[in-house]
Amino acid sequence: MENHWKELLPVDRFQVYSSGRIQAEELKMVTLLYQPLVGARAYSLYMTLFSENLNGASSHHTLMNQTQLNMQQIFEERKKLEAIGLLKTYRKRIEDDRIFIYELQPILKPEQFFQDDVLSVYLYGRLGKQRYLDVRNRFILTNETHDEYEEVTASFNDVFSSLHESEIRAATDSEIHQSISRNDRAKDMEGNAPAFSEDDFDFNTLVRDLSSFIIPSEVLTESIRESIHRLAFIYQISPLEMSSIVQQAYFRDEQLTPYSLRQEVQRWYKIEKPGQLPRLSERRQKEISVDKNEEELSPQEMMIKTFETISPRALLEKYSEGGRAASADLKLIDSIMFDQKLSAGVINVLIDYVLNTNDMKLIHAHVEKIASQWKRKKISSVREAMELAKAEHKSYQSFKQQKSKTGRPVQQKNVRKDKLPKWMASPKTDKENQPVSETDEKWLEEYLKGL
């Protein structure tokens, strides 16, 4: 957390200006659309600054008394208003004194707000579908020069980070975007959408990765670069992942537009984060968190946790030793994920089972057949999928042992045993046929290291 005393003190003076006239209807937008994103304190600060507009210079100590916020809180809430596009801040030093200009920014028109990739998605995440639709349906100037001032307005991703939470669920991804994007993108934006700095995305890495493919350099226009930064932030996409998405979008239509790039990102996100929406959270300093219960988990529980947290795409790429997953395999995953509506964790068990029992071949017909069976059996958790896979394989092996060309039972030594995933292997047992707990299935620990 940045300390306010380095940037702002109670004795520092400020004056408020408005970049254009703010109407009563626009204040209603601040209340219903922006307040859920920035919170009640930032909203209160905004309304106080709005009331202070053109009232002359005041000290921040006066602002503290008016809002009942301390200096640190005012500093933090001010940055939220800057990041969301409601405020610009300018600073000037006069000897040992500092004076600030707080310039209230034009508020986006409702149709512009709801067509903005960042604001609309995060408002949907904060309000939920029904409330979001209710609010959306309710809404369907001289500039002060600051040549002598240095602009110190915070950018959006200086203040907020994109957090994906599995609690935010929706029926389908297409339903989400239908709710958010009813009309074509609004043109001639008059207000301020959130601005993004480029520090958090290594654009050079993306360009280097694209250089080996036949994509003209002029394709990466300013609007495309801006779209890449915004989408990478919202959906937490790395430069190399974005490179792959850009290629797919370009080769699909032999051109690249912000709209086609956005569509391709949504296809990618369906596979990586099924049923989830990005959610806005305030950016904090990175802390190392340790799961206190991690050491208490058994190897089997660790395997379950791994399947629950890794994406199917990442699992495929682990088996490819870091290579990219084949497009056909990703389409297969996409198909069973949305046609059969299996969870990502269950699909991971299915992928792991089929690869290990079929010489590392992901046989599509076999995968689709098993997925259909698991859907009929209402398999919804990783544990259920693992237990069913074990039971089905045991039944299959028993059937093979009883069948031969002559119809007579086959001796165990003549039966070829499939190579199994290590989580399906039977642990050692003692004389009473109870699981041994000495090194408690070290085989699984080695397996987890590979994932």
C-alpha positions in Angstrom: 0.0 0.0 0.0 1.4 3.4 -1.0 1.8 5.8 1.9 -0.1 9.1 1.5 2.5 11.3 3.2 4.9 10.9 0.3 2.3 12.3 -2.1 -0.3 14.2 -0.1 -0.5 16.1 3.2 -3.4 17.8 5.1 -1.8 21.2 4.5 -1.7 20.7 0.7 -4.3 22.9 -1.0 -6.6 21.9 -3.8 -9.2 23.4 -6.1 -11.9 21.5 -8.0 -12.9 22.2 -11.6 -15.3 20.4 -13.9 -14.4 19.4 -17.5 -17.8 20.2 -18.8 -21.2 20.5 -17.1 -22.4 17.5 -15.1 -26.1 17.1 -15.2 -28.4 15.5 -12.5 -29.0 12.4 -14.8 -25.3 11.9 -14.9 -25.0 12.0 -11.1 -27.6 9.2 -11.1 -25.2 7.2 -13.3 -22.4 7.8 -10.8 -24.7 6.4 -8.0 -26.0 3.4 -9.8 -23.2 2.4 -12.2 -19.9 3.7 -10.8 -20.5 3.3 -7.0 -20.7 -0.5 -7.2 -17.3 -0.5 -8.8 -15.4 2.0 -6.5 -17.4 1.7 -3.3 -19.2 4.0 -1.0 -16.1 6.0 0.3 -14.9 6.9 -3.2 -18.5 7.8 -4.2 -18.8 10.1 -1.1 -15.5 11.7 -2.0 -16.7 12.3 -5.6 -19.9 13.9 -4.4 -18.0 16.1 -2.0 -15.6 17.3 -4.8 -18.6 17.9 -7.0 -20.0 20.2 -4.3 -16.6 22.0 -4.0 -16.5 22.7 -7.7 -15.3 26.3 -8.3 -15.5 27.2 -4.6 -11.9 28.4 -4.4 -8.8 26.7 -2.9 -9.2 24.6 0.3 -6.9 22.5 2.3 -7.1 18.7 2.5 -7.6 19.1 6.2 -11.0 20.7 5.4 -11.7 17.7 3.1 -10.9 15.3 6.0 -13.4 17.1 8.2 -16.0 17.2 5.5 -15.8 13.5 4.6 -14.8 12.1 8.0 -12.0 10.2 6.1 -8.4 10.3 7.2 -5.6 11.4 4.8 -4.7 7.8 3.8 -8.3 7.0 3.0 -8.7 10.2 0.9 -5.6 9.3 -1.0 -6.7 5.8 -1.8 -10.3 6.7 -2.7 -9.0 9.5 -4.9 -7.0 7.0 -6.9 -10.0 4.8 -7.4 -11.9 7.8 -9.0 -8.9 8.5 -11.2 -8.6 4.9 -12.3 -12.3 4.6 -13.2 -12.2 7.7 -15.3 -14.2 10.1 -13.1 -11.3 12.3 -12.0 -8.0 13.7 -13.3 -5.4 15.1 -10.8 -2.7 17.7 -11.5 0.0 18.9 -9.1 2.1 22.0 -8.9 4.9 22.9 -6.5 5.4 26.5 -5.3 8.5 26.5 -3.2 7.8 24.2 -0.3 4.0 24.1 -0.9 2.0 21.8 -3.2 -1.3 22.7 -4.8 -3.6 20.2 -6.6 -6.2 20.6 -9.2 -9.0 18.0 -9.2 -10.7 18.0 -12.5 -14.1 16.1 -12.6 -14.3 14.3 -15.9 -17.3 14.0 -18.3 -19.3 10.9 -17.5 -19.8 8.3 -20.2 -23.2 8.2 -21.7 -25.2 5.1 -20.6 -24.8 3.4 -24.0 -21.1 4.1 -23.9 -20.8 2.7 -20.4 -22.5 -0.5 -21.3 -20.5 -1.0 -24.4 -17.2 -0.6 -22.6 -15.4 -4.0 -22.2 -14.1 -3.2 -18.7 -16.9 -1.3 -17.0 -19.7 -3.4 -18.2 -18.1 -6.7 -17.4 -17.1 -5.7 -13.9 -20.5 -4.1 -13.2 -22.1 -7.4 -14.3 -19.8 -9.3 -11.9 -20.6 -6.9 -9.0 -24.4 -6.8 -9.4 -25.3 -10.1 -10.9 -27.3 -10.7 -14.0 -30.8 -9.6 -12.9 -29.8 -6.5 -11.1 -27.4 -5.6 -14.0 -30.3 -5.9 -16.5 -32.6 -3.8 -14.3 -30.0 -1.1 -13.9 -29.1 -1.1 -17.6 -32.8 -0.8 -18.6 -33.1 2.4 -16.5 -30.7 4.1 -18.8 -31.4 3.1 -22.5 -18.0 23.5 -20.9 -15.0 25.1 -20.8 -11.8 23.2 -20.0 -9.3 24.5 -17.5 -5.7 24.6 -18.9 -3.0 22.9 -16.7 0.1 23.6 -18.8 2.2 24.3 -15.7 1.1 21.1 -13.9 2.3 17.5 -14.1 -0.5 15.0 -14.5 -0.3 12.4 -11.8 -3.6 10.6 -12.5 -3.4 6.8 -11.6 -4.2 4.4 -14.5 -6.8 1.7 -14.1 -4.4 -1.2 -13.6 -2.3 0.7 -11.1 -5.2 0.5 -8.7 -7.2 -2.6 -9.7 -6.3 -6.2 -10.6 -8.4 -8.7 -12.4 -9.5 -11.5 -10.1 -11.3 -14.6 -11.4 -13.7 -16.2 -8.9 -15.5 -19.4 -9.4 -18.5 -18.1 -7.4 -19.4 -15.8 -10.3 -21.3 -18.3 -12.5 -23.6 -17.9 -15.4 -25.6 -20.3 -17.6 -23.4 -19.8 -20.7 -20.7 -17.4 -21.8 -22.8 -16.4 -24.8 -25.6 -15.4 -22.5 -23.2 -13.2 -20.5 -22.1 -11.3 -23.5 -25.6 -11.0 -24.9 -26.6 -9.4 -21.6 -23.6 -7.0 -21.8 -23.5 -6.2 -25.5 -27.0 -5.6 -27.0 -26.0 -2.8 -29.3 -23.0 -2.2 -31.6 -20.0 -0.4 -30.0 -20.9 3.2 -29.3 -18.9 5.8 -31.4 -17.4 9.1 -30.5 -17.0 8.5 -26.8 -17.3 11.8 -25.0 -16.5 10.6 -21.4 -13.4 8.8 -20.2 -13.2 5.1 -20.2 -10.5 3.6 -17.9 -6.9 4.2 -19.2 -4.3 1.4 -19.0 -0.6 1.7 -18.5 1.6 -0.8 -20.5 3.8 -1.9 -17.5 1.8 -5.1 -16.8 1.9 -6.5 -20.3 5.1 -7.3 -22.2 4.1 -6.3 -25.7 7.6 -6.9 -27.1 7.3 -10.6 -26.2 4.1 -10.8 -28.1 5.6 -9.1 -31.1 8.6 -11.4 -31.1 6.4 -14.5 -30.9 4.4 -13.2 -33.9 7.5 -12.4 -36.0 7.8 -16.0 -37.2 4.3 -16.1 -38.6 2.9 -14.3 -41.7 1.1 -11.5 -39.9 1.9 -8.0 -41.4 3.2 -5.5 -38.9 0.5 -3.0 -40.0 -2.1 -5.3 -38.5 -1.1 -4.2 -35.0 -2.7 -0.8 -35.2 -3.1 1.5 -32.2 -6.7 0.3 -31.7 -5.6 -3.3 -31.8 -2.8 -2.6 -29.4 -5.2 -0.9 -27.0 -7.6 -3.9 -27.3 -4.9 -6.3 -26.6 -3.9 -4.4 -23.4 -7.5 -4.2 -22.2 -8.4 -7.9 -23.0 -5.1 -9.2 -21.6 -5.8 -7.3 -18.3 -9.5 -8.3 -18.0 -8.9 -12.0 -18.8 -5.4 -12.3 -17.3 -3.8 -13.5 -20.6 0.0 -13.8 -20.9 1.8 -12.3 -24.0 2.4 -15.8 -25.4 -1.2 -16.8 -24.9 -2.3 -13.5 -26.5 0.0 -14.2 -29.5 -1.8 -17.5 -30.1 -5.2 -15.7 -29.8 -4.1 -13.0 -32.3 -3.0 -15.6 -34.8 -6.2 -17.5 -34.5 -8.3 -14.3 -34.9 -6.2 -13.2 -37.9 -6.2 -16.5 -39.8 -9.9 -17.0 -39.2 -10.9 -13.9 -41.2 -7.6 -12.8 -42.8 -7.9 -9.6 -40.9 -7.8 -8.4 -37.3 -10.3 -6.0 -35.7 -11.0 -5.2 -32.1 -14.3 -7.1 -32.4 -12.8 -10.2 -34.0 -10.0 -10.2 -31.3 -12.6 -9.9 -28.6 -14.6 -12.8 -30.0 -11.4 -15.0 -30.2 -10.5 -14.1 -26.6 -14.0 -15.2 -25.5 -13.6 -18.5 -27.3 -10.2 -18.9 -25.5 -11.8 -18.0 -22.1 -14.6 -20.6 -22.5 -11.9 -23.3 -22.5 -9.7 -21.8 -19.8 -12.3 -20.5 -17.3 -15.7 -22.2 -18.1 -18.7 -20.4 -16.6 -16.7 -17.7 -14.9 -16.5 -14.0 -15.3 -13.6 -11.7 -14.5 -14.1 -9.7 -11.3 -12.6 -6.5 -10.2 -10.6 -6.3 -7.1 -8.3 -3.6 -5.6 -4.6 -4.2 -6.3 -2.5 -4.9 -3.3 1.2 -5.7 -2.8 1.9 -9.3 -3.6 2.0 -11.5 -0.6 3.2 -15.1 -0.3 0.3 -17.1 1.0 0.8 -20.6 2.4 -2.0 -23.1 2.6 -1.7 -24.3 6.2 -3.6 -27.5 5.4 -1.4 -28.4 2.3 0.9 -30.6 4.3 -2.0 -32.5 5.8 -3.4 -33.6 2.4 -2.9 -37.2 1.4 -1.4 -37.9 -2.1 -4.8 -38.8 -3.4 -6.3 -35.5 -2.1 -3.4 -33.6 -3.6 -4.2 -35.3 -6.9 -7.8 -34.2 -6.6 -6.8 -30.7 -5.8 -4.5 -30.6 -8.8 -7.2 -31.7 -11.2 -9.6 -29.2 -9.7 -7.2 -26.2 -10.1 -5.4 -26.8 -13.4 -7.1 -26.0 -16.7 -7.6 -28.8 -19.4 -5.5 -26.8 -21.8 -2.6 -26.5 -19.2 -2.9 -30.3 -18.6 -2.5 -31.1 -22.3 0.5 -28.7 -22.5 2.1 -30.4 -19.5 1.9 -33.7 -21.3 3.4 -32.0 -24.4 6.3 -30.8 -22.2 5.3 -27.2 -22.6 4.3 -27.4 -26.2 1.1 -25.8 -27.4 -2.0 -28.0 -27.2 -3.3 -29.1 -30.6 -6.2 -27.0 -31.9 -8.2 -30.2 -32.6 -7.7 -31.3 -29.0 -8.9 -27.9 -27.7 -12.0 -28.0 -29.9 -12.7 -31.5 -28.5 -12.4 -30.1 -25.0 -14.6 -27.2 -25.9 -17.2 -29.5 -27.4 -17.5 -31.9 -24.4 -17.3 -29.0 -22.0 -20.3 -27.3 -23.4 -22.2 -30.1 -25.0 -21.9 -32.5 -22.1 -21.5 -29.7 -19.5 -18.8 -31.5 -17.6 -16.6 -29.4 -15.3 -13.0 -28.7 -16.1 -11.8 -30.9 -13.2 -13.8 -33.9 -14.5 -12.5 -33.3 -18.0 -9.0 -33.3 -16.6 -9.6 -36.8 -15.1 -10.9 -38.0 -18.5 -7.9 -36.6 -20.4 -5.5 -38.1 -17.9 -7.2 -41.5 -18.1 -7.4 -41.7 -21.9 -3.9 -40.5 -22.5 -2.3 -42.9 -20.1 -4.3 -45.9 -21.2 -3.9 -45.2 -25.0 -0.2 -44.6 -25.4 -0.5 -40.8 -25.0 -3.1 -40.6 -27.8 -6.2 -38.5 -27.2 -8.6 -40.6 -29.2 -11.5 -38.3 -29.8 -14.2 -40.9 -30.4 -13.1 -42.6 -27.2 -13.1 -39.4 -25.2 -16.6 -38.4 -26.5 -18.0 -41.8 -25.6 -16.7 -41.7 -22.1 -17.8 -38.1 -21.6 -21.3 -39.0 -22.8 -21.4 -41.9 -20.3 -20.2 -39.8 -17.4 -22.8 -37.1 -18.2 -25.5 -39.8 -18.1 -24.2 -41.0 -14.8 -24.3 -37.4 -13.5 -20.6 -37.2 -12.6 -20.0 -33.8 -11.3 -16.8 -33.9 -9.1 -13.2 -35.0 -9.6 -13.5 -37.6 -6.9 -16.5 -39.2 -8.5 -14.8 -39.2 -11.9 -11.7 -40.9 -10.5 -13.7 -43.6 -8.7 -15.8 -44.3 -11.8 -12.7 -44.5 -14.0 -11.2 -47.0 -11.5 -14.3 -49.1 -11.4 -14.9 -49.1 -15.1 -11.3 -50.1 -15.8 -11.4 -52.9 -13.2 -14.6 -54.2 -14.8 -13.0 -54.1 -18.2 -9.9 -56.0 -17.1 -12.1 -58.6 -15.5 -14.0 -59.0 -18.8 -10.7 -59.4 -20.7 -9.5 -62.1 -18.3 -12.6 -64.1 -18.9 -12.6 -63.9 -22.7 -10.5 -65.7 -25.1 -10.7 -67.0 -28.7 -11.7 -70.4 -27.4 -14.2 -69.0 -24.9 -12.1 -70.3 -22.0 -10.7 -68.2 -19.1 -7.4 -66.6 -19.9 -4.5 -67.0 -17.4 -3.5 -63.8 -15.7 0.0 -64.0 -17.0 -1.2 -63.9 -20.6 -3.3 -60.8 -20.2 -1.8 -57.6 -21.4 -2.3 -54.9 -18.8 -2.8 -51.3 -19.9 -0.5 -48.6 -18.5 -2.6 -46.7 -15.9 -2.5 -43.2 -14.5 -0.7 -43.5 -11.2 -3.7 -42.3 -9.3 -5.5 -45.5 -10.5 -2.7 -47.8 -9.3 -3.4 -49.9 -6.2 -1.4 -48.9 -3.2 0.6 -51.5 -1.3 -1.4 -53.5 1.3 -0.3 -55.4 4.4 -1.3 -59.0 5.3 -4.7 -57.8 6.5 -5.3 -56.1 3.1 -5.2 -52.6 4.7 -3.4 -49.8 3.0 0.1 -49.2 4.2 0.8 -45.7 5.4 4.6 -45.8 5.7 5.7 -43.5 2.8 2.0 -43.3 1.9 2.0 -43.7 -1.9 5.3 -42.0 -2.9 4.4 -42.8 -6.5 1.7 -40.1 -6.4 4.1 -37.5 -5.2 6.4 -38.1 -8.2 3.4 -37.9 -10.4 2.3 -34.6 -9.0 5.8 -33.1 -9.7 5.2 -33.8 -13.4 2.0 -31.7 -13.3 
